[in-house]
Amino acid sequence: MAYKIDMTICQSCGSCIDVCPNKAITRKGKHYSINPDKCKECQGDFDEPQCVDVCQSGAIEQI
């Protein structure tokens, strides 16, 4: 499964971009999105998805 960013609660802080090991998160203006083809949920790199771990607003959810 992949993750998505709920822009209705995202605070556009950008902290998720810096921690993604696969560069799956992109920003266009204030809109952030996760490319499901690049997202591997940090498997093999970390125990937990790093974007979820750093998201202060809880805007990143599994789809």
N, CA, C and O atoms as a DFTB+ gen file, in Angstrom:
252 C
 N C O
     1  1       0.833      -1.181       0.000
     2  2       0.000       0.000       0.000
     3  2       0.874       1.239       0.000
     4  3       2.038       1.200       0.400
     5  1       0.314       2.300      -0.440
     6  2       1.039       3.571      -0.466
     7  2       0.399       4.535       0.529
     8  3      -0.576       4.209       1.206
     9  1       0.966       5.704       0.592
    10  2       0.456       6.747       1.475
    11  2       0.018       7.939       0.641
    12  3       0.440       8.104      -0.504
    13  1      -0.836       8.769       1.233
    14  2      -1.247      10.011       0.580
    15  2      -1.265      11.114       1.625
    16  3      -1.312      10.860       2.829
    17  1      -1.228      12.346       1.130
    18  2      -1.256      13.508       2.013
    19  2      -2.618      14.164       1.890
    20  3      -3.042      14.541       0.798
    21  1      -3.292      14.297       3.007
    22  2      -4.596      14.960       3.046
    23  2      -4.346      16.462       3.139
    24  3      -4.007      16.980       4.203
    25  1      -4.517      17.149       2.022
    26  2      -4.206      18.573       1.974
    27  2      -5.184      19.429       2.767
    28  3      -4.924      20.614       2.975
    29  1      -6.294      18.866       3.212
    30  2      -7.214      19.647       4.037
    31  2      -6.676      19.843       5.447
    32  3      -7.104      20.753       6.156
    33  1      -5.726      18.982       5.862
    34  2      -5.128      19.150       7.190
    35  2      -3.614      19.357       7.150
    36  3      -3.000      19.635       8.180
    37  1      -3.012      19.225       5.976
    38  2      -1.569      19.449       5.834
    39  2      -1.234      20.907       6.130
    40  3      -1.922      21.817       5.667
    41  1      -0.183      21.116       6.897
    42  2       0.250      22.467       7.256
    43  2       1.323      22.998       6.312
    44  3       1.851      24.090       6.526
    45  1       1.646      22.240       5.277
    46  2       2.645      22.633       4.273
    47  2       3.996      22.991       4.884
    48  3       4.643      23.948       4.458
    49  1       4.413      22.226       5.873
    50  2       5.690      22.508       6.536
    51  2       6.883      21.991       5.738
    52  3       7.982      22.536       5.833
    53  1       6.661      20.929       4.942
    54  2       7.731      20.399       4.108
    55  2       8.658      19.411       4.781
    56  3       9.592      18.925       4.144
    57  1       8.437      19.098       6.037
    58  2       9.353      18.191       6.732
    59  2       9.330      16.780       6.138
    60  3      10.317      16.051       6.244
    61  1       8.236      16.395       5.525
    62  2       8.136      15.055       4.942
    63  2       9.048      14.879       3.727
    64  3       9.544      13.780       3.477
    65  1       9.267      15.942       2.984
    66  2      10.111      15.858       1.788
    67  2      11.535      15.462       2.155
    68  3      12.136      14.611       1.500
    69  1      12.065      16.071       3.185
    70  2      13.457      15.843       3.577
    71  2      13.731      14.423       4.082
    72  3      14.853      13.932       3.955
    73  1      12.728      13.765       4.647
    74  2      12.974      12.449       5.248
    75  2      12.672      11.280       4.323
    76  3      12.995      10.140       4.659
    77  1      12.066      11.526       3.175
    78  2      11.707      10.433       2.268
    79  2      12.955       9.890       1.566
    80  3      13.594      10.612       0.800
    81  1      13.309       8.621       1.822
    82  2      14.514       8.073       1.215
    83  2      14.393       7.829      -0.292
    84  3      15.405       7.671      -0.974
    85  1      13.188       7.798      -0.804
    86  2      12.978       7.521      -2.228
    87  2      12.582       8.746      -3.039
    88  3      12.292       8.637      -4.231
    89  1      12.568       9.898      -2.407
    90  2      12.179      11.141      -3.083
    91  2      10.799      10.995      -3.725
    92  3      10.569      11.473      -4.835
    93  1       9.881      10.327      -3.012
    94  2       8.535      10.082      -3.519
    95  2       7.586      11.251      -3.259
    96  3       6.489      11.297      -3.816
    97  1       8.004      12.187      -2.421
    98  2       7.146      13.312      -2.064
    99  2       7.595      14.550      -2.833
   100  3       8.772      14.911      -2.838
   101  1       6.629      15.184      -3.479
   102  2       6.921      16.398      -4.241
   103  2       5.998      17.527      -3.798
   104  3       4.951      17.312      -3.186
   105  1       6.428      18.730      -4.131
   106  2       5.652      19.918      -3.778
   107  2       5.429      20.748      -5.026
   108  3       6.340      20.941      -5.832
   109  1       4.222      21.230      -5.176
   110  2       3.886      22.173      -6.238
   111  2       3.089      23.281      -5.572
   112  3       1.917      23.105      -5.239
   113  1       3.738      24.426      -5.381
   114  2       3.102      25.495      -4.612
   115  2       2.988      25.047      -3.167
   116  3       3.986      24.690      -2.542
   117  1       1.771      25.065      -2.634
   118  2       1.531      24.593      -1.273
   119  2       0.955      23.182      -1.255
   120  3       0.574      22.679      -0.198
   121  1       0.891      22.547      -2.412
   122  2       0.330      21.205      -2.513
   123  2       1.449      20.169      -2.491
   124  3       2.406      20.260      -3.259
   125  1       1.322      19.197      -1.614
   126  2       2.281      18.106      -1.493
   127  2       1.617      16.811      -1.935
   128  3       0.433      16.596      -1.676
   129  1       2.375      15.953      -2.598
   130  2       1.820      14.668      -3.001
   131  2       2.892      13.589      -2.920
   132  3       4.090      13.863      -2.990
   133  1       2.418      12.350      -2.768
   134  2       3.294      11.194      -2.692
   135  2       3.056      10.348      -3.935
   136  3       1.928       9.941      -4.213
   137  1       4.120      10.090      -4.673
   138  2       4.042       9.257      -5.863
   139  2       3.973       7.792      -5.408
   140  3       4.944       7.275      -4.856
   141  1       2.838       7.122      -5.635
   142  2       2.715       5.734      -5.153
   143  2       3.661       4.761      -5.846
   144  3       3.939       3.688      -5.310
   145  1       4.156       5.114      -7.020
   146  2       5.101       4.251      -7.718
   147  2       6.495       4.302      -7.089
   148  3       7.270       3.353      -7.215
   149  1       6.811       5.399      -6.418
   150  2       8.115       5.542      -5.758
   151  2       8.077       5.179      -4.280
   152  3       9.090       4.776      -3.707
   153  1       6.912       5.322      -3.668
   154  2       6.786       5.065      -2.226
   155  2       6.853       3.575      -1.944
   156  3       6.064       2.791      -2.472
   157  1       7.805       3.198      -1.106
   158  2       7.875       1.797      -0.672
   159  2       7.709       1.700       0.838
   160  3       8.119       0.722       1.463
   161  1       7.094       2.742       1.418
   162  2       6.762       2.793       2.842
   163  2       7.988       2.621       3.729
   164  3       7.874       2.163       4.866
   165  1       9.154       2.986       3.217
   166  2      10.428       2.920       3.922
   167  2      10.841       1.500       4.277
   168  3      11.727       1.304       5.108
   169  1      10.215       0.515       3.662
   170  2      10.581      -0.877       3.925
   171  2      12.023      -1.112       3.496
   172  3      12.424      -0.754       2.389
   173  1      12.781      -1.712       4.380
   174  2      14.183      -1.972       4.127
   175  2      15.095      -0.838       4.553
   176  3      16.310      -1.013       4.647
   177  1      14.509       0.336       4.813
   178  2      15.298       1.487       5.258
   179  2      15.033       1.829       6.726
   180  3      15.959       2.106       7.488
   181  1      13.745       1.804       7.109
   182  2      13.336       2.181       8.467
   183  2      12.213       1.262       8.934
   184  3      11.565       0.599       8.124
   185  1      11.990       1.228      10.236
   186  2      10.904       0.417      10.789
   187  2       9.533       1.029      10.526
   188  3       8.549       0.306      10.373
   189  1       9.465       2.339      10.472
   190  2       8.215       3.066      10.253
   191  2       8.389       4.031       9.091
   192  3       9.497       4.520       8.867
   193  1       7.322       4.321       8.342
   194  2       7.413       5.334       7.291
   195  2       7.829       6.679       7.900
   196  3       7.169       7.192       8.804
   197  1       8.905       7.226       7.406
   198  2       9.470       8.440       7.982
   199  2       8.561       9.653       7.813
   200  3       8.513      10.517       8.688
   201  1       7.845       9.723       6.701
   202  2       6.951      10.860       6.482
   203  2       5.850      10.895       7.536
   204  3       5.496      11.960       8.040
   205  1       5.313       9.728       7.863
   206  2       4.268       9.641       8.882
   207  2       4.846      10.036      10.239
   208  3       4.196      10.723      11.026
   209  1       6.059       9.599      10.498
   210  2       6.707       9.869      11.776
   211  2       6.939      11.363      12.016
   212  3       6.817      11.827      13.149
   213  1       7.272      12.121      10.966
   214  2       7.566      13.549      11.151
   215  2       6.374      14.467      10.927
   216  3       6.455      15.657      11.230
   217  1       5.280      13.951      10.409
   218  2       4.118      14.809      10.104
   219  2       3.412      15.222      11.387
   220  3       2.759      14.407      12.039
   221  1       3.549      16.490      11.739
   222  2       2.982      17.005      12.977
   223  2       1.466      17.138      12.926
   224  3       0.800      17.086      13.960
   225  1       0.919      17.310      11.722
   226  2      -0.528      17.501      11.608
   227  2      -1.295      16.193      11.411
   228  3      -2.525      16.185      11.462
   229  1      -0.583      15.092      11.186
   230  2      -1.243      13.807      10.967
   231  2      -1.917      13.726       9.596
   232  3      -2.895      12.998       9.419
   233  1      -1.392      14.471       8.639
   234  2      -2.004      14.558       7.315
   235  2      -1.648      13.402       6.389
   236  3      -2.262      13.251       5.333
   237  1      -0.674      12.588       6.762
   238  2      -0.255      11.492       5.892
   239  2      -0.917      10.212       6.347
   240  3      -0.766       9.786       7.492
   241  1      -1.655       9.604       5.428
   242  2      -2.406       8.404       5.773
   243  2      -2.215       7.317       4.718
   244  3      -1.933       7.599       3.554
   245  1      -2.370       6.102       5.143
   246  2      -2.225       4.975       4.229
   247  2      -3.499       4.811       3.397
   248  3      -4.613       4.945       3.902
   249  1      -3.304       4.521       2.119
   250  2      -4.471       4.318       1.252
   251  2      -4.592       2.864       0.865
   252  3      -5.513       2.493       0.138
